[in-house]
Amino acid sequence: MKIAMIAASLYTITFCLLILFENNKFCNLILDKIKLVYLGFSTKNLKGIFVGIIWAFFDGFLTGWIIYYLINIFD
């Protein structure tokens, strides 16, 4: 489970950095793609940003858990 928490933290930190550098063309392109997946996410208001951060944490945790599970299957 440690991997899941690390992945969740990394996803959340990366997501926050993308929002912080939203004016960058590359970051803006990535955020436009993320908006299609994370329902309720918007960089226009604080509520939308908070929803995106929750999605990023959940996405990272789920990804980390899947990696943890796959490692244990093949170990």
PDB file of N, CA, C, O and CB in Angstrom:
ATOM      1  N   MET A   1       0.804  -1.201   0.000  1.00  0.00           N
ATOM      2  CA  MET A   1       0.000   0.000   0.000  1.00  0.00           C
ATOM      3  C   MET A   1       0.847   1.265   0.000  1.00  0.00           C
ATOM      4  O   MET A   1       0.371   2.347  -0.341  1.00  0.00           O
ATOM      5  CB  MET A   1      -0.915  -0.002   1.185  1.00  0.00           C
ATOM      6  N   LYS A   2       2.091   1.113   0.381  1.00  0.00           N
ATOM      7  CA  LYS A   2       2.977   2.273   0.384  1.00  0.00           C
ATOM      8  C   LYS A   2       3.125   2.836  -1.026  1.00  0.00           C
ATOM      9  O   LYS A   2       3.208   4.050  -1.210  1.00  0.00           O
ATOM     10  CB  LYS A   2       4.355   1.899   0.958  1.00  0.00           C
ATOM     11  N   ILE A   3       3.158   1.953  -2.015  1.00  0.00           N
ATOM     12  CA  ILE A   3       3.272   2.391  -3.407  1.00  0.00           C
ATOM     13  C   ILE A   3       2.052   3.215  -3.806  1.00  0.00           C
ATOM     14  O   ILE A   3       2.178   4.206  -4.525  1.00  0.00           O
ATOM     15  CB  ILE A   3       3.431   1.179  -4.349  1.00  0.00           C
ATOM     16  N   ALA A   4       0.883   2.811  -3.346  1.00  0.00           N
ATOM     17  CA  ALA A   4      -0.344   3.536  -3.681  1.00  0.00           C
ATOM     18  C   ALA A   4      -0.309   4.950  -3.120  1.00  0.00           C
ATOM     19  O   ALA A   4      -0.708   5.896  -3.800  1.00  0.00           O
ATOM     20  CB  ALA A   4      -1.572   2.789  -3.150  1.00  0.00           C
ATOM     21  N   MET A   5       0.157   5.102  -1.904  1.00  0.00           N
ATOM     22  CA  MET A   5       0.223   6.434  -1.303  1.00  0.00           C
ATOM     23  C   MET A   5       1.284   7.300  -1.981  1.00  0.00           C
ATOM     24  O   MET A   5       1.090   8.503  -2.158  1.00  0.00           O
ATOM     25  CB  MET A   5       0.517   6.326   0.196  1.00  0.00           C
ATOM     26  N   ILE A   6       2.392   6.692  -2.355  1.00  0.00           N
ATOM     27  CA  ILE A   6       3.438   7.441  -3.058  1.00  0.00           C
ATOM     28  C   ILE A   6       2.917   7.898  -4.420  1.00  0.00           C
ATOM     29  O   ILE A   6       3.121   9.046  -4.816  1.00  0.00           O
ATOM     30  CB  ILE A   6       4.720   6.576  -3.227  1.00  0.00           C
ATOM     31  N   ALA A   7       2.249   7.000  -5.126  1.00  0.00           N
ATOM     32  CA  ALA A   7       1.696   7.358  -6.437  1.00  0.00           C
ATOM     33  C   ALA A   7       0.647   8.452  -6.302  1.00  0.00           C
ATOM     34  O   ALA A   7       0.611   9.382  -7.108  1.00  0.00           O
ATOM     35  CB  ALA A   7       1.086   6.125  -7.122  1.00  0.00           C
ATOM     36  N   ALA A   8      -0.198   8.346  -5.301  1.00  0.00           N
ATOM     37  CA  ALA A   8      -1.228   9.368  -5.088  1.00  0.00           C
ATOM     38  C   ALA A   8      -0.590  10.721  -4.799  1.00  0.00           C
ATOM     39  O   ALA A   8      -1.036  11.748  -5.309  1.00  0.00           O
ATOM     40  CB  ALA A   8      -2.162   8.964  -3.932  1.00  0.00           C
ATOM     41  N   SER A   9       0.440  10.716  -3.991  1.00  0.00           N
ATOM     42  CA  SER A   9       1.130  11.968  -3.667  1.00  0.00           C
ATOM     43  C   SER A   9       1.796  12.565  -4.900  1.00  0.00           C
ATOM     44  O   SER A   9       1.720  13.772  -5.130  1.00  0.00           O
ATOM     45  CB  SER A   9       2.174  11.734  -2.571  1.00  0.00           C
ATOM     46  N   LEU A  10       2.442  11.727  -5.685  1.00  0.00           N
ATOM     47  CA  LEU A  10       3.107  12.222  -6.894  1.00  0.00           C
ATOM     48  C   LEU A  10       2.104  12.767  -7.908  1.00  0.00           C
ATOM     49  O   LEU A  10       2.341  13.808  -8.520  1.00  0.00           O
ATOM     50  CB  LEU A  10       3.935  11.109  -7.532  1.00  0.00           C
ATOM     51  N   TYR A  11       0.999  12.073  -8.084  1.00  0.00           N
ATOM     52  CA  TYR A  11      -0.045  12.561  -8.992  1.00  0.00           C
ATOM     53  C   TYR A  11      -0.552  13.923  -8.522  1.00  0.00           C
ATOM     54  O   TYR A  11      -0.702  14.847  -9.320  1.00  0.00           O
ATOM     55  CB  TYR A  11      -1.218  11.549  -9.078  1.00  0.00           C
ATOM     56  N   THR A  12      -0.811  14.036  -7.231  1.00  0.00           N
ATOM     57  CA  THR A  12      -1.358  15.276  -6.688  1.00  0.00           C
ATOM     58  C   THR A  12      -0.364  16.423  -6.822  1.00  0.00           C
ATOM     59  O   THR A  12      -0.742  17.530  -7.206  1.00  0.00           O
ATOM     60  CB  THR A  12      -1.747  15.087  -5.223  1.00  0.00           C
ATOM     61  N   ILE A  13       0.882  16.172  -6.512  1.00  0.00           N
ATOM     62  CA  ILE A  13       1.909  17.217  -6.629  1.00  0.00           C
ATOM     63  C   ILE A  13       2.078  17.639  -8.083  1.00  0.00           C
ATOM     64  O   ILE A  13       2.159  18.831  -8.381  1.00  0.00           O
ATOM     65  CB  ILE A  13       3.258  16.723  -6.059  1.00  0.00           C
ATOM     66  N   THR A  14       2.132  16.676  -8.980  1.00  0.00           N
ATOM     67  CA  THR A  14       2.266  16.989 -10.402  1.00  0.00           C
ATOM     68  C   THR A  14       1.074  17.787 -10.897  1.00  0.00           C
ATOM     69  O   THR A  14       1.230  18.738 -11.662  1.00  0.00           O
ATOM     70  CB  THR A  14       2.416  15.708 -11.223  1.00  0.00           C
ATOM     71  N   PHE A  15      -0.107  17.402 -10.463  1.00  0.00           N
ATOM     72  CA  PHE A  15      -1.321  18.106 -10.860  1.00  0.00           C
ATOM     73  C   PHE A  15      -1.291  19.549 -10.362  1.00  0.00           C
ATOM     74  O   PHE A  15      -1.636  20.472 -11.100  1.00  0.00           O
ATOM     75  CB  PHE A  15      -2.565  17.380 -10.321  1.00  0.00           C
ATOM     76  N   CYS A  16      -0.882  19.740  -9.125  1.00  0.00           N
ATOM     77  CA  CYS A  16      -0.796  21.096  -8.569  1.00  0.00           C
ATOM     78  C   CYS A  16       0.229  21.936  -9.327  1.00  0.00           C
ATOM     79  O   CYS A  16       0.007  23.125  -9.558  1.00  0.00           O
ATOM     80  CB  CYS A  16      -0.429  21.042  -7.074  1.00  0.00           C
ATOM     81  N   LEU A  17       1.336  21.334  -9.710  1.00  0.00           N
ATOM     82  CA  LEU A  17       2.339  22.064 -10.490  1.00  0.00           C
ATOM     83  C   LEU A  17       1.807  22.443 -11.868  1.00  0.00           C
ATOM     84  O   LEU A  17       2.091  23.532 -12.368  1.00  0.00           O
ATOM     85  CB  LEU A  17       3.611  21.225 -10.635  1.00  0.00           C
ATOM     86  N   LEU A  18       1.044  21.555 -12.477  1.00  0.00           N
ATOM     87  CA  LEU A  18       0.439  21.884 -13.768  1.00  0.00           C
ATOM     88  C   LEU A  18      -0.499  23.079 -13.642  1.00  0.00           C
ATOM     89  O   LEU A  18      -0.516  23.958 -14.503  1.00  0.00           O
ATOM     90  CB  LEU A  18      -0.321  20.676 -14.327  1.00  0.00           C
ATOM     91  N   ILE A  19      -1.270  23.104 -12.574  1.00  0.00           N
ATOM     92  CA  ILE A  19      -2.185  24.226 -12.356  1.00  0.00           C
ATOM     93  C   ILE A  19      -1.398  25.503 -12.093  1.00  0.00           C
ATOM     94  O   ILE A  19      -1.762  26.577 -12.572  1.00  0.00           O
ATOM     95  CB  ILE A  19      -3.140  23.934 -11.179  1.00  0.00           C
ATOM     96  N   LEU A  20      -0.326  25.380 -11.336  1.00  0.00           N
ATOM     97  CA  LEU A  20       0.492  26.545 -11.013  1.00  0.00           C
ATOM     98  C   LEU A  20       1.093  27.175 -12.273  1.00  0.00           C
ATOM     99  O   LEU A  20       1.169  28.398 -12.388  1.00  0.00           O
ATOM    100  CB  LEU A  20       1.606  26.152 -10.040  1.00  0.00           C
ATOM    101  N   PHE A  21       1.515  26.335 -13.206  1.00  0.00           N
ATOM    102  CA  PHE A  21       2.121  26.825 -14.448  1.00  0.00           C
ATOM    103  C   PHE A  21       1.134  26.753 -15.613  1.00  0.00           C
ATOM    104  O   PHE A  21       1.512  26.423 -16.737  1.00  0.00           O
ATOM    105  CB  PHE A  21       3.383  26.018 -14.780  1.00  0.00           C
ATOM    106  N   GLU A  22      -0.107  27.058 -15.338  1.00  0.00           N
ATOM    107  CA  GLU A  22      -1.171  26.946 -16.331  1.00  0.00           C
ATOM    108  C   GLU A  22      -0.917  27.809 -17.568  1.00  0.00           C
ATOM    109  O   GLU A  22      -1.342  27.445 -18.665  1.00  0.00           O
ATOM    110  CB  GLU A  22      -2.491  27.330 -15.708  1.00  0.00           C
ATOM    111  N   ASN A  23      -0.248  28.920 -17.414  1.00  0.00           N
ATOM    112  CA  ASN A  23      -0.015  29.818 -18.546  1.00  0.00           C
ATOM    113  C   ASN A  23       1.014  29.280 -19.529  1.00  0.00           C
ATOM    114  O   ASN A  23       1.126  29.778 -20.649  1.00  0.00           O
ATOM    115  CB  ASN A  23       0.431  31.164 -18.045  1.00  0.00           C
ATOM    116  N   ASN A  24       1.760  28.275 -19.117  1.00  0.00           N
ATOM    117  CA  ASN A  24       2.711  27.628 -20.009  1.00  0.00           C
ATOM    118  C   ASN A  24       1.931  26.856 -21.070  1.00  0.00           C
ATOM    119  O   ASN A  24       0.949  26.183 -20.754  1.00  0.00           O
ATOM    120  CB  ASN A  24       3.674  26.684 -19.219  1.00  0.00           C
ATOM    121  N   LYS A  25       2.358  26.949 -22.312  1.00  0.00           N
ATOM    122  CA  LYS A  25       1.632  26.314 -23.420  1.00  0.00           C
ATOM    123  C   LYS A  25       1.532  24.797 -23.244  1.00  0.00           C
ATOM    124  O   LYS A  25       0.474  24.211 -23.473  1.00  0.00           O
ATOM    125  CB  LYS A  25       2.319  26.635 -24.749  1.00  0.00           C
ATOM    126  N   PHE A  26       2.627  24.170 -22.838  1.00  0.00           N
ATOM    127  CA  PHE A  26       2.643  22.718 -22.647  1.00  0.00           C
ATOM    128  C   PHE A  26       1.717  22.297 -21.508  1.00  0.00           C
ATOM    129  O   PHE A  26       0.946  21.347 -21.648  1.00  0.00           O
ATOM    130  CB  PHE A  26       4.070  22.234 -22.368  1.00  0.00           C
ATOM    131  N   CYS A  27       1.793  23.001 -20.384  1.00  0.00           N
ATOM    132  CA  CYS A  27       0.937  22.677 -19.238  1.00  0.00           C
ATOM    133  C   CYS A  27      -0.533  22.894 -19.578  1.00  0.00           C
ATOM    134  O   CYS A  27      -1.397  22.115 -19.175  1.00  0.00           O
ATOM    135  CB  CYS A  27       1.325  23.528 -18.018  1.00  0.00           C
ATOM    136  N   ASN A  28      -0.800  23.944 -20.311  1.00  0.00           N
ATOM    137  CA  ASN A  28      -2.175  24.229 -20.699  1.00  0.00           C
ATOM    138  C   ASN A  28      -2.725  23.121 -21.597  1.00  0.00           C
ATOM    139  O   ASN A  28      -3.892  22.749 -21.480  1.00  0.00           O
ATOM    140  CB  ASN A  28      -2.260  25.584 -21.414  1.00  0.00           C
ATOM    141  N   LEU A  29      -1.899  22.602 -22.479  1.00  0.00           N
ATOM    142  CA  LEU A  29      -2.309  21.504 -23.352  1.00  0.00           C
ATOM    143  C   LEU A  29      -2.651  20.259 -22.532  1.00  0.00           C
ATOM    144  O   LEU A  29      -3.655  19.595 -22.792  1.00  0.00           O
ATOM    145  CB  LEU A  29      -1.200  21.184 -24.371  1.00  0.00           C
ATOM    146  N   ILE A  30      -1.823  19.949 -21.555  1.00  0.00           N
ATOM    147  CA  ILE A  30      -2.073  18.789 -20.697  1.00  0.00           C
ATOM    148  C   ILE A  30      -3.344  18.996 -19.873  1.00  0.00           C
ATOM    149  O   ILE A  30      -4.153  18.080 -19.731  1.00  0.00           O
ATOM    150  CB  ILE A  30      -0.866  18.532 -19.766  1.00  0.00           C
ATOM    151  N   LEU A  31      -3.513  20.197 -19.335  1.00  0.00           N
ATOM    152  CA  LEU A  31      -4.701  20.475 -18.524  1.00  0.00           C
ATOM    153  C   LEU A  31      -5.977  20.379 -19.357  1.00  0.00           C
ATOM    154  O   LEU A  31      -7.016  19.955 -18.851  1.00  0.00           O
ATOM    155  CB  LEU A  31      -4.596  21.863 -17.886  1.00  0.00           C
ATOM    156  N   ASP A  32      -5.907  20.766 -20.611  1.00  0.00           N
ATOM    157  CA  ASP A  32      -7.079  20.625 -21.482  1.00  0.00           C
ATOM    158  C   ASP A  32      -7.471  19.159 -21.643  1.00  0.00           C
ATOM    159  O   ASP A  32      -8.658  18.834 -21.691  1.00  0.00           O
ATOM    160  CB  ASP A  32      -6.802  21.248 -22.859  1.00  0.00           C
ATOM    161  N   LYS A  33      -6.490  18.287 -21.725  1.00  0.00           N
ATOM    162  CA  LYS A  33      -6.779  16.847 -21.831  1.00  0.00           C
ATOM    163  C   LYS A  33      -7.309  16.296 -20.507  1.00  0.00           C
ATOM    164  O   LYS A  33      -8.203  15.449 -20.495  1.00  0.00           O
ATOM    165  CB  LYS A  33      -5.512  16.072 -22.253  1.00  0.00           C
ATOM    166  N   ILE A  34      -6.763  16.775 -19.408  1.00  0.00           N
ATOM    167  CA  ILE A  34      -7.212  16.316 -18.094  1.00  0.00           C
ATOM    168  C   ILE A  34      -8.660  16.738 -17.847  1.00  0.00           C
ATOM    169  O   ILE A  34      -9.425  16.002 -17.223  1.00  0.00           O
ATOM    170  CB  ILE A  34      -6.295  16.870 -16.983  1.00  0.00           C
ATOM    171  N   LYS A  35      -9.032  17.909 -18.329  1.00  0.00           N
ATOM    172  CA  LYS A  35     -10.408  18.393 -18.150  1.00  0.00           C
ATOM    173  C   LYS A  35     -11.426  17.453 -18.781  1.00  0.00           C
ATOM    174  O   LYS A  35     -12.577  17.396 -18.347  1.00  0.00           O
ATOM    175  CB  LYS A  35     -10.558  19.789 -18.748  1.00  0.00           C
ATOM    176  N   LEU A  36     -11.010  16.727 -19.791  1.00  0.00           N
ATOM    177  CA  LEU A  36     -11.910  15.775 -20.439  1.00  0.00           C
ATOM    178  C   LEU A  36     -12.165  14.542 -19.568  1.00  0.00           C
ATOM    179  O   LEU A  36     -13.201  13.888 -19.695  1.00  0.00           O
ATOM    180  CB  LEU A  36     -11.335  15.349 -21.782  1.00  0.00           C
ATOM    181  N   VAL A  37     -11.221  14.233 -18.694  1.00  0.00           N
ATOM    182  CA  VAL A  37     -11.304  13.009 -17.893  1.00  0.00           C
ATOM    183  C   VAL A  37     -11.811  13.282 -16.477  1.00  0.00           C
ATOM    184  O   VAL A  37     -12.650  12.542 -15.965  1.00  0.00           O
ATOM    185  CB  VAL A  37      -9.939  12.335 -17.829  1.00  0.00           C
ATOM    186  N   TYR A  38     -11.311  14.329 -15.852  1.00  0.00           N
ATOM    187  CA  TYR A  38     -11.683  14.642 -14.469  1.00  0.00           C
ATOM    188  C   TYR A  38     -12.950  15.499 -14.470  1.00  0.00           C
ATOM    189  O   TYR A  38     -12.893  16.703 -14.719  1.00  0.00           O
ATOM    190  CB  TYR A  38     -10.518  15.377 -13.727  1.00  0.00           C
ATOM    191  N   LEU A  39     -14.072  14.877 -14.196  1.00  0.00           N
ATOM    192  CA  LEU A  39     -15.351  15.583 -14.198  1.00  0.00           C
ATOM    193  C   LEU A  39     -15.384  16.647 -13.099  1.00  0.00           C
ATOM    194  O   LEU A  39     -15.043  16.374 -11.948  1.00  0.00           O
ATOM    195  CB  LEU A  39     -16.512  14.590 -14.013  1.00  0.00           C
ATOM    196  N   GLY A  40     -15.790  17.840 -13.462  1.00  0.00           N
ATOM    197  CA  GLY A  40     -15.895  18.929 -12.500  1.00  0.00           C
ATOM    198  C   GLY A  40     -14.634  19.755 -12.363  1.00  0.00           C
ATOM    199  O   GLY A  40     -14.639  20.775 -11.673  1.00  0.00           O
ATOM    200  N   PHE A  41     -13.551  19.339 -13.005  1.00  0.00           N
ATOM    201  CA  PHE A  41     -12.296  20.077 -12.905  1.00  0.00           C
ATOM    202  C   PHE A  41     -12.328  21.307 -13.799  1.00  0.00           C
ATOM    203  O   PHE A  41     -12.743  21.248 -14.956  1.00  0.00           O
ATOM    204  CB  PHE A  41     -11.109  19.180 -13.279  1.00  0.00           C
ATOM    205  N   SER A  42     -11.884  22.414 -13.240  1.00  0.00           N
ATOM    206  CA  SER A  42     -11.776  23.661 -13.984  1.00  0.00           C
ATOM    207  C   SER A  42     -10.700  24.512 -13.330  1.00  0.00           C
ATOM    208  O   SER A  42     -10.544  24.502 -12.109  1.00  0.00           O
ATOM    209  CB  SER A  42     -13.140  24.418 -14.032  1.00  0.00           C
ATOM    210  N   THR A  43      -9.968  25.239 -14.142  1.00  0.00           N
ATOM    211  CA  THR A  43      -8.964  26.145 -13.586  1.00  0.00           C
ATOM    212  C   THR A  43      -9.533  27.539 -13.389  1.00  0.00           C
ATOM    213  O   THR A  43      -8.809  28.460 -13.011  1.00  0.00           O
ATOM    214  CB  THR A  43      -7.739  26.205 -14.492  1.00  0.00           C
ATOM    215  N   LYS A  44     -10.807  27.696 -13.640  1.00  0.00           N
ATOM    216  CA  LYS A  44     -11.444  29.014 -13.547  1.00  0.00           C
ATOM    217  C   LYS A  44     -11.806  29.412 -12.122  1.00  0.00           C
ATOM    218  O   LYS A  44     -11.855  30.599 -11.802  1.00  0.00           O
ATOM    219  CB  LYS A  44     -12.683  29.038 -14.394  1.00  0.00           C
ATOM    220  N   ASN A  45     -12.060  28.423 -11.263  1.00  0.00           N
ATOM    221  CA  ASN A  45     -12.444  28.754  -9.891  1.00  0.00           C
ATOM    222  C   ASN A  45     -11.804  27.778  -8.905  1.00  0.00           C
ATOM    223  O   ASN A  45     -11.289  26.727  -9.288  1.00  0.00           O
ATOM    224  CB  ASN A  45     -13.979  28.739  -9.740  1.00  0.00           C
ATOM    225  N   LEU A  46     -11.850  28.145  -7.655  1.00  0.00           N
ATOM    226  CA  LEU A  46     -11.210  27.350  -6.611  1.00  0.00           C
ATOM    227  C   LEU A  46     -11.890  25.995  -6.423  1.00  0.00           C
ATOM    228  O   LEU A  46     -11.226  24.994  -6.155  1.00  0.00           O
ATOM    229  CB  LEU A  46     -11.215  28.116  -5.298  1.00  0.00           C
ATOM    230  N   LYS A  47     -13.203  25.966  -6.564  1.00  0.00           N
ATOM    231  CA  LYS A  47     -13.935  24.707  -6.423  1.00  0.00           C
ATOM    232  C   LYS A  47     -13.496  23.706  -7.493  1.00  0.00           C
ATOM    233  O   LYS A  47     -13.283  22.532  -7.192  1.00  0.00           O
ATOM    234  CB  LYS A  47     -15.455  24.953  -6.514  1.00  0.00           C
ATOM    235  N   GLY A  48     -13.360  24.162  -8.729  1.00  0.00           N
ATOM    236  CA  GLY A  48     -12.930  23.291  -9.817  1.00  0.00           C
ATOM    237  C   GLY A  48     -11.520  22.768  -9.614  1.00  0.00           C
ATOM    238  O   GLY A  48     -11.225  21.616  -9.934  1.00  0.00           O
ATOM    239  N   ILE A  49     -10.651  23.614  -9.083  1.00  0.00           N
ATOM    240  CA  ILE A  49      -9.279  23.188  -8.800  1.00  0.00           C
ATOM    241  C   ILE A  49      -9.273  22.141  -7.693  1.00  0.00           C
ATOM    242  O   ILE A  49      -8.563  21.139  -7.785  1.00  0.00           O
ATOM    243  CB  ILE A  49      -8.401  24.398  -8.401  1.00  0.00           C
ATOM    244  N   PHE A  50     -10.062  22.371  -6.651  1.00  0.00           N
ATOM    245  CA  PHE A  50     -10.134  21.421  -5.544  1.00  0.00           C
ATOM    246  C   PHE A  50     -10.675  20.070  -6.021  1.00  0.00           C
ATOM    247  O   PHE A  50     -10.178  19.020  -5.613  1.00  0.00           O
ATOM    248  CB  PHE A  50     -11.018  21.981  -4.416  1.00  0.00           C
ATOM    249  N   VAL A  51     -11.685  20.101  -6.876  1.00  0.00           N
ATOM    250  CA  VAL A  51     -12.229  18.860  -7.442  1.00  0.00           C
ATOM    251  C   VAL A  51     -11.147  18.132  -8.237  1.00  0.00           C
ATOM    252  O   VAL A  51     -11.032  16.909  -8.154  1.00  0.00           O
ATOM    253  CB  VAL A  51     -13.457  19.156  -8.347  1.00  0.00           C
ATOM    254  N   GLY A  52     -10.362  18.874  -9.000  1.00  0.00           N
ATOM    255  CA  GLY A  52      -9.277  18.270  -9.770  1.00  0.00           C
ATOM    256  C   GLY A  52      -8.214  17.645  -8.889  1.00  0.00           C
ATOM    257  O   GLY A  52      -7.685  16.580  -9.207  1.00  0.00           O
ATOM    258  N   ILE A  53      -7.902  18.299  -7.788  1.00  0.00           N
ATOM    259  CA  ILE A  53      -6.906  17.753  -6.862  1.00  0.00           C
ATOM    260  C   ILE A  53      -7.413  16.453  -6.242  1.00  0.00           C
ATOM    261  O   ILE A  53      -6.647  15.503  -6.077  1.00  0.00           O
ATOM    262  CB  ILE A  53      -6.570  18.778  -5.755  1.00  0.00           C
ATOM    263  N   ILE A  54      -8.680  16.410  -5.904  1.00  0.00           N
ATOM    264  CA  ILE A  54      -9.261  15.173  -5.363  1.00  0.00           C
ATOM    265  C   ILE A  54      -9.212  14.064  -6.410  1.00  0.00           C
ATOM    266  O   ILE A  54      -8.865  12.925  -6.098  1.00  0.00           O
ATOM    267  CB  ILE A  54     -10.722  15.408  -4.899  1.00  0.00           C
ATOM    268  N   TRP A  55      -9.559  14.396  -7.648  1.00  0.00           N
ATOM    269  CA  TRP A  55      -9.482  13.414  -8.730  1.00  0.00           C
ATOM    270  C   TRP A  55      -8.051  12.908  -8.911  1.00  0.00           C
ATOM    271  O   TRP A  55      -7.830  11.709  -9.081  1.00  0.00           O
ATOM    272  CB  TRP A  55      -9.997  14.024 -10.043  1.00  0.00           C
ATOM    273  N   ALA A  56      -7.090  13.816  -8.876  1.00  0.00           N
ATOM    274  CA  ALA A  56      -5.689  13.427  -9.066  1.00  0.00           C
ATOM    275  C   ALA A  56      -5.236  12.483  -7.954  1.00  0.00           C
ATOM    276  O   ALA A  56      -4.546  11.498  -8.215  1.00  0.00           O
ATOM    277  CB  ALA A  56      -4.781  14.674  -9.107  1.00  0.00           C
ATOM    278  N   PHE A  57      -5.625  12.785  -6.717  1.00  0.00           N
ATOM    279  CA  PHE A  57      -5.253  11.910  -5.607  1.00  0.00           C
ATOM    280  C   PHE A  57      -5.881  10.532  -5.782  1.00  0.00           C
ATOM    281  O   PHE A  57      -5.211   9.512  -5.618  1.00  0.00           O
ATOM    282  CB  PHE A  57      -5.682  12.527  -4.263  1.00  0.00           C
ATOM    283  N   PHE A  58      -7.161  10.505  -6.111  1.00  0.00           N
ATOM    284  CA  PHE A  58      -7.859   9.233  -6.302  1.00  0.00           C
ATOM    285  C   PHE A  58      -7.252   8.446  -7.463  1.00  0.00           C
ATOM    286  O   PHE A  58      -7.047   7.237  -7.364  1.00  0.00           O
ATOM    287  CB  PHE A  58      -9.358   9.474  -6.552  1.00  0.00           C
ATOM    288  N   ASP A  59      -6.969   9.135  -8.549  1.00  0.00           N
ATOM    289  CA  ASP A  59      -6.368   8.498  -9.721  1.00  0.00           C
ATOM    290  C   ASP A  59      -4.994   7.925  -9.383  1.00  0.00           C
ATOM    291  O   ASP A  59      -4.674   6.799  -9.762  1.00  0.00           O
ATOM    292  CB  ASP A  59      -6.252   9.503 -10.878  1.00  0.00           C
ATOM    293  N   GLY A  60      -4.198   8.695  -8.680  1.00  0.00           N
ATOM    294  CA  GLY A  60      -2.872   8.225  -8.281  1.00  0.00           C
ATOM    295  C   GLY A  60      -2.937   7.056  -7.316  1.00  0.00           C
ATOM    296  O   GLY A  60      -2.158   6.109  -7.424  1.00  0.00           O
ATOM    297  N   PHE A  61      -3.867   7.121  -6.371  1.00  0.00           N
ATOM    298  CA  PHE A  61      -4.009   6.025  -5.411  1.00  0.00           C
ATOM    299  C   PHE A  61      -4.428   4.745  -6.119  1.00  0.00           C
ATOM    300  O   PHE A  61      -3.888   3.672  -5.850  1.00  0.00           O
ATOM    301  CB  PHE A  61      -5.030   6.388  -4.322  1.00  0.00           C
ATOM    302  N   LEU A  62      -5.387   4.863  -7.018  1.00  0.00           N
ATOM    303  CA  LEU A  62      -5.857   3.690  -7.753  1.00  0.00           C
ATOM    304  C   LEU A  62      -4.744   3.107  -8.629  1.00  0.00           C
ATOM    305  O   LEU A  62      -4.570   1.890  -8.688  1.00  0.00           O
ATOM    306  CB  LEU A  62      -7.075   4.055  -8.617  1.00  0.00           C
ATOM    307  N   THR A  63      -4.009   3.961  -9.294  1.00  0.00           N
ATOM    308  CA  THR A  63      -2.891   3.496 -10.119  1.00  0.00           C
ATOM    309  C   THR A  63      -1.830   2.810  -9.261  1.00  0.00           C
ATOM    310  O   THR A  63      -1.325   1.746  -9.621  1.00  0.00           O
ATOM    311  CB  THR A  63      -2.266   4.672 -10.893  1.00  0.00           C
ATOM    312  N   GLY A  64      -1.500   3.415  -8.141  1.00  0.00           N
ATOM    313  CA  GLY A  64      -0.522   2.818  -7.234  1.00  0.00           C
ATOM    314  C   GLY A  64      -0.988   1.490  -6.680  1.00  0.00           C
ATOM    315  O   GLY A  64      -0.193   0.562  -6.531  1.00  0.00           O
ATOM    316  N   TRP A  65      -2.271   1.391  -6.372  1.00  0.00           N
ATOM    317  CA  TRP A  65      -2.809   0.136  -5.856  1.00  0.00           C
ATOM    318  C   TRP A  65      -2.739  -0.959  -6.919  1.00  0.00           C
ATOM    319  O   TRP A  65      -2.413  -2.106  -6.613  1.00  0.00           O
ATOM    320  CB  TRP A  65      -4.260   0.327  -5.383  1.00  0.00           C
ATOM    321  N   ILE A  66      -3.042  -0.607  -8.157  1.00  0.00           N
ATOM    322  CA  ILE A  66      -2.964  -1.588  -9.247  1.00  0.00           C
ATOM    323  C   ILE A  66      -1.523  -2.052  -9.442  1.00  0.00           C
ATOM    324  O   ILE A  66      -1.271  -3.241  -9.634  1.00  0.00           O
ATOM    325  CB  ILE A  66      -3.515  -0.987 -10.564  1.00  0.00           C
ATOM    326  N   ILE A  67      -0.588  -1.124  -9.394  1.00  0.00           N
ATOM    327  CA  ILE A  67       0.829  -1.498  -9.517  1.00  0.00           C
ATOM    328  C   ILE A  67       1.236  -2.408  -8.366  1.00  0.00           C
ATOM    329  O   ILE A  67       1.919  -3.410  -8.575  1.00  0.00           O
ATOM    330  CB  ILE A  67       1.730  -0.237  -9.547  1.00  0.00           C
ATOM    331  N   TYR A  68       0.821  -2.063  -7.158  1.00  0.00           N
ATOM    332  CA  TYR A  68       1.111  -2.884  -5.982  1.00  0.00           C
ATOM    333  C   TYR A  68       0.539  -4.290  -6.153  1.00  0.00           C
ATOM    334  O   TYR A  68       1.209  -5.279  -5.854  1.00  0.00           O
ATOM    335  CB  TYR A  68       0.539  -2.227  -4.712  1.00  0.00           C
ATOM    336  N   TYR A  69      -0.688  -4.372  -6.629  1.00  0.00           N
ATOM    337  CA  TYR A  69      -1.345  -5.658  -6.836  1.00  0.00           C
ATOM    338  C   TYR A  69      -0.602  -6.488  -7.887  1.00  0.00           C
ATOM    339  O   TYR A  69      -0.383  -7.684  -7.696  1.00  0.00           O
ATOM    340  CB  TYR A  69      -2.807  -5.447  -7.259  1.00  0.00           C
ATOM    341  N   LEU A  70      -0.220  -5.856  -8.987  1.00  0.00           N
ATOM    342  CA  LEU A  70       0.490  -6.581 -10.045  1.00  0.00           C
ATOM    343  C   LEU A  70       1.868  -7.050  -9.581  1.00  0.00           C
ATOM    344  O   LEU A  70       2.307  -8.142  -9.939  1.00  0.00           O
ATOM    345  CB  LEU A  70       0.634  -5.697 -11.283  1.00  0.00           C
ATOM    346  N   ILE A  71       2.535  -6.237  -8.800  1.00  0.00           N
ATOM    347  CA  ILE A  71       3.839  -6.646  -8.271  1.00  0.00           C
ATOM    348  C   ILE A  71       3.684  -7.873  -7.381  1.00  0.00           C
ATOM    349  O   ILE A  71       4.497  -8.796  -7.444  1.00  0.00           O
ATOM    350  CB  ILE A  71       4.498  -5.489  -7.483  1.00  0.00           C
ATOM    351  N   ASN A  72       2.649  -7.886  -6.556  1.00  0.00           N
ATOM    352  CA  ASN A  72       2.442  -9.022  -5.653  1.00  0.00           C
ATOM    353  C   ASN A  72       2.010 -10.286  -6.388  1.00  0.00           C
ATOM    354  O   ASN A  72       2.300 -11.393  -5.933  1.00  0.00           O
ATOM    355  CB  ASN A  72       1.405  -8.668  -4.609  1.00  0.00           C
ATOM    356  N   ILE A  73       1.330 -10.139  -7.502  1.00  0.00           N
ATOM    357  CA  ILE A  73       0.936 -11.319  -8.280  1.00  0.00           C
ATOM    358  C   ILE A  73       2.166 -12.010  -8.860  1.00  0.00           C
ATOM    359  O   ILE A  73       2.278 -13.235  -8.818  1.00  0.00           O
ATOM    360  CB  ILE A  73      -0.039 -10.926  -9.413  1.00  0.00           C
ATOM    361  N   PHE A  74       3.078 -11.220  -9.396  1.00  0.00           N
ATOM    362  CA  PHE A  74       4.236 -11.787 -10.080  1.00  0.00           C
ATOM    363  C   PHE A  74       5.447 -11.967  -9.174  1.00  0.00           C
ATOM    364  O   PHE A  74       6.518 -12.357  -9.640  1.00  0.00           O
ATOM    365  CB  PHE A  74       4.610 -10.917 -11.237  1.00  0.00           C
ATOM    366  N   ASP A  75       5.290 -11.694  -7.924  1.00  0.00           N
ATOM    367  CA  ASP A  75       6.412 -11.830  -6.989  1.00  0.00           C
ATOM    368  C   ASP A  75       6.467 -13.217  -6.405  1.00  0.00           C
ATOM    369  O   ASP A  75       7.348 -13.512  -5.598  1.00  0.00           O
ATOM    370  CB  ASP A  75       6.312 -10.805  -5.872  1.00  0.00           C
TER     371      ASP A  75
END
